[in-house]
Amino acid sequence: MTGGAPLPPDRARRMRLTATLLLVVMAGVFLLAHNMLGLHPAWGYVHAFAEAAMVGGLADWFAVTALFRHPLGLPIPHTAIIPENKDRIADTMAQFLRSNFLTPVVVARRLQSMNVARAAGDFLSKRGDSTEGRLRAGAAELFVELLESLDPDRLGLQVKAGLARQVEKLDIAPLLGRMLEAAIADNRHKPLMDSMIRWAGLTLEDNEDMVRDLVQERANAIIRWTGLDGRLANSVLDGLYRLLAEILVDPNHPLRSKVQEGLEKLAHDLQHDPETRANVEGMKNELLANPAVADWWMGVWERLRLSLIASIRNPDKAMGGEIGHSLAELGKTLQSDPALQTQINRFARRTLVGVVNRYGEQIVSLVSHTVKSWDASTITLRIERAVGRDLQFIRINGTLVGGLVGLTIHFLTEVF
């Protein structure tokens, strides 16, 4: 198994070629100096330098190669160290991560010096084509692809079913009762009553002919014969208009008091009367089971989904409009409010410490199992390409240092 992530680029290739070329050059210099030894004493120094450089370069080549594979394909003991010990390396990496990073004390100490809320504020307040902006754009595009890839009908049904299950569990009668009770206590029901009275007046005005016809139909033959039915209808209409006007202008009108008493009784019954609560619960269940409600929800969900996709697809509208403005304002608040920063930082610290405390073992276990699942060639290539450039410098340094050591030894033997 090679793992899902692509291999890192091989940045050590040039340095590997350079180290190998340097070793070849030293071999060429060694052959040249060996043939020139009798011409001048200086060739002895060149010969000693090249000889020692080859020895140092070959030794370091063997050491570097032995980390990742068998040199020249020969199964020499204690070579191919990394592929032969990849499971032990995986466990060691996981334990190192657990002991030095994923401990509550380390995480808490690290977060103590970090202002997470301020960093979030800086991120939200930045606009334009910055790295954060591109990150937001990438996250938005990922969200759009998620919305488009999912079956809208199936997802809508799942969301509807989830909402229905939650609403079924909710006893809404006491909730409505408490809301109504709080509205009455704060006199927030009075503007609603005024609106209902005005609405009743407008409805009566729009249906005067129907009221007249109704009065005339209920009048007996004598009243209709004398022509008093029309005057009676007008009197009824005038009386209704006068009553509505009196209720509207008089906050202490008896009918207002009666309505308020009725609302107070309804608020009480919604919370304490079993029969009223059962009736409300029955109406709620009937409403949830109504196919028209399901069709309405599916229409709302589809419009919401398409609206989200259109808004995110248009960053100038979405991020430059109300959403972007709101996020920017939130970012500025996080930047400038120390008390809010303290609360958010404390929450982030407690949350992350709790996550590390509860799931630290699972995280390091995931690391260990992931590395163990890689085959030998994959883990070898990953590590070699990640650190191979520095390892090739070891070969270059070994060649040059070996040459200098050989030169020094030759000098000392000549002098003494």
N, C-alpha and C positions, 0 to 999 in steps of 0.2 A: 504494500500500500504506500503510495507516494504522498498522500495528503492533498488537501484541496487548494492550498495557496500556491501560486507559481514560484519557481525558484528565483532567488535574487540574481541580478546580473553578475557575470564573472568579471569583476573589476581587477582581479589579480593576474589576468592573462598577460598583460604587458609586462608586469614585474616578473612573472615567471620566465618569460622569454628573455628579459634583461639579465636575470640571474644565470640562466643557462648559457646565454651568449658570453657573459663574463667568464664563466668556467671554461668555455671553448677557447676564448682568447688566451686565458692563462695556460691552457694546454699547448696552444700554438707557440706562445712565448717560451714555454719550457723546452719544447723541441728545438726552437731556434737557438736558445741560449746553450743547450746541451751540445749543439754542433759548433758553437763559437767559444767554448771554454778555453781553448788554448790560445786564442788570439789576444785576449786582454783580461786582466784580473777583474775588471768591472762586470764581465759576463758571469762571473761566479755569483755575484750579488743578485744579478737578474735571474740566474738559474735557481738560486735558493728561494727568492721571492715567489717565483712562479710555481716551484715545486710545493712549497708550503701552502700557497694559495689554492692549488688544486686539492691538496689534502683537506684544508679547511672547508672549501666549497663542497667537496664530495661528502664530507662528514655531515655538514648541515643539510645537504640535499637528502641524505639518508634519514636524518632525524625528522625533517619536515615531512617527507614522504611516508615515513613509518607511522605518522599520526593517522593518516587517512587510508593507506592501502599497503600491500606488500610490495617493497621495492623490487622492480624488474619482474614482478609476478611471483617471486620466490617466497614460499611460506616460512619465512624466518621467524623464530619465536619473538614475541613482544613487538610485533609490527601490526599494522592495520588496527591500531589501538582503539580509535573511535568506533568503527563499525563492529568490532568484536565486543565492545563494552557499552553498546548504545543503551541497553536496558538499565545498567548501573548508572550511566550518565543521566538518563531520564529521572531516575529516583533521586539522584544527587541534586539535579536542577530543581526538582519539585521541593525537596526538603530545604534547599537554600532559599527558595522563594518563600516558603512558609515561615522559616525561622527569622529571616531578615526583613521581610516586607509585609506579609499578610498576618501580622499579629496586632491585636487591639492597641497595644502600647505604642507600637511604631506608627500605626495609622493615626492615632489620636495626636501624637507628637508632631507628625507631619502636617496634619490639618490645623493644628494650633497656630502654626506660622502662616497659614494660607487664609486669604480673605475670599472665600468662595463666592459670597454674595457680590462683592465688588467686581470680581472677574466676570460674573454673569451679567452685571450691569454694563461693564465695558463691552461685552459681546453684543448685548441687545441694542445698545445705543449707537454702535458703529453701523454705517450704511455704505453703500457704493460697492465697488468691485474688490473689496479687501478679501483676505483669506476667509474671514468669518462670513462675508457675504456669499462667497462661493460655497462655503460649507452649508449655509442656509439654503442656497439654491439646490445643492445636491440632495439635502434632506427632503426638500419640497418635491423634487422630481421623483425621489424614491417613494414618497407618500402617494403621489399621483399614479405611479406605476402599480402600486399596491391596490389603489381604488379601482383602477381599470382592469387589473388582472382577475380580481374576484368577481364571481357571478353576482350581478347586482340583485337579481330576484332572490337567489338563495341567501345572500347576505342580508337583504332586507327582511326576509322571513325569519332568519336567525335572530336579528336584532329585535324584531317585533315579538318573537316568542320570548326572548330574554326580558324585554320590558313587561310583557304580559305576566310572566312569572313573578316579577318583582312587585307589580301592582296587585296581583292576586294575594301576595303575602301581606300587603299593606292594608291595615284597617283604617280606611280613609274617613269614616264617620267622626271619630274623636278628633282627628286632625282638622277636619272642616269645622267642627264645633269650637275648637280652641282658636282657630283663625277668626271665626265670626265673633267669638267672645272678645278677643283682643281688639277687633275693629270697632265693636260697640263701645268698649272701654275708652278708646282713643277718639270716639266720635267720628271715625272715618266712614261710618255708614250713612251719615247725613248728606254728604254730597251725592251719594248714590241714590238716596231717596228723592232728593231734588231733581235729579236727572230722570228718575222714573216718573215723577209727577209731570215734568215738562213733556216727556214722551207720551204720557197718557193724554195730555191736552192736544198735542199734535195729532195723535191717532184719532181722537174724538172729532177734531176738525176735519180730518180727511174722510171721515165716515159719517158725517151728519145726515146724509140722505138715507143711509141704512138705519140709523136710529129713528128717523121720522117714519120710515116704512114700518119698523118694528112697533112703534107706539100706535100707529094707525091700525095695524093688524090686530093689536090687543084691545083696541077701543071697541065698545059695543055699538050696535047699530044706531042708537039714539044719538050718541056723541058724533058719529060720522054724519048722520042726517042733519044735525044742527051745524056742522062745520067746525066743531070745537076740537076735532082731533089734531088739526094743524097747530092751533094755539097750544094745545097740550104738549105736542112734540117740541115746539119752541120753548115752552116753559121747562120741560125736562132738560133740554140742551143748555138753557141758560143756568139752570140750577147746578148742572154738572160742572159747567165752566166756572161758576162762582165758587163752588166747593173746592175745585182744584186750585183756584187762585188763592183762596183763604189758607189752604194747607201749605201752599208754596211760600206765602209771605209771613205766616205765623209759625215760628219755630216751636211754640208750645201748643199747637193745635191738638185737640183730643185724638184725632185720627193718627197723628204722628206718634203719640204715646202708645196707641193701640198697636201700631205697626212695630214699634220698638219692643213692646212687651212680647209680641209674637216672635220677633227675632231672638230675643233673650231666651224665650222658651225653646225655640228651635236649637239654639246653641247648647242649652242644657241637655235637651233630649239626645242630640247627636253624641254627647259624651257619656250620658248615664242611662238612657232609656234603651233597653235591649230590643224592643220592637222597632224603634226608629233606626237603630244601628243595623238591624237585620234588613230593613227595607232598603237602606242606602247600599248595603253590601250586595243585595240582590240586583239593584239597578246597576251597580258597578260591573257585576259579572255579566249581566245581559248586554251591557255596552261593549265589554271586551269580546263577547261572542258574536256580536253583530258583524256580518260580512262587510257592511258598508264602512265600518271603522277600519277593518283590515285593508280595504281598498284605499281608503283615505291615507292610512299610514304609508302604504307602499308608494303612493304618489308623493307624499312629503319626503320620504327617504330618497327617492330617485331625484327629485328636485334638489335636495340637499347635497347628494353625491355629485351631481353635475355642476352645481354651483361651486362646490369645493374645488373640483378639478379645474373649472374655468378660472377661478380666482388664483389658484396656484400657478396655472399656466401663464397668467398675465402678471408678472412680478411687479410691473409698474402700478398696476391697480391694487394688487393684494398687499405687497410690502410697502408700496409708496402711499397707500390709502390709509383707511382706518386701522387695519391690522398693523401695518408698519408704524403708524403714529403711536398706537397703543403700546407696542413693544418698545419703542424708543422712550416713551414716557416712563414705562416700567424700569427700563435700564437706568434712566436718570435718577429715578427714586432710589434704586439700589445703590447707585454711586454716592448719593448725598445724604442718606439716612443712616447714621451709625447704629441707632437702635434696631432698625430692621435688619441691618447687616449682622448684628450680634445674634438675633434670633435665628436667621437663616443659617449662619455659620454653625451655631450650636446644633440646629436640627440636622444639618449635613454631617457634622462630626459624629453625632449619636447614631445616625442612620448607617454611615459607612462602617463605623466600629462594630455595630450590630451585625451588619452583613459579613464582615470579616470574621467575627466571632462565631457566627452560625454556619457560614458556608466556606470558610477558609480551607478546610480539608477537602471539600469537593472541588474547589478551584485548583488546588495543587494536584489533586488526583487527575483532573482533566488534563493538566499540562503533562503529567507523567504518562498517561495513557496515550495521549496524542503523539508524543515523541516515540514511544514504544511501537506505535502502529506504523511508523515510517520504516521502510526497508533500509538496509545498510547503505545502499548507494545513494538514496535520497538524503539521509542525515549527513553522509559524508560530503555530498555536494553543497548542502545548505551551510554547513559549518565552514567548509573550505572557501566558499565564495564570500562568506561573511568576514572571515579573518585572514584569508589567504594572502592578501596584499602585504600585511605586516610580516607574515611568515616568509615571504619571498625576500623581504629586507634582511631577515636573519641569514638567508643564504648569501646575499650580497655582502653583508657585514662579515660573515664567516670567511668568505673568500679573501676579502681585503685584510682582515685582522690576521688570518693565517699567513698571508704573504708577509705582513710586517713582522710577525713572530719569526718566520723563517729567515727573513732578512737580518733580524737582530741576532739570531743564533749564529748565522754565518759570519757576521761581523765579529762576534765574540770569539769564535773559533779562530779567526784569522789573526786577531790581535793577541790572544793568549795562547 
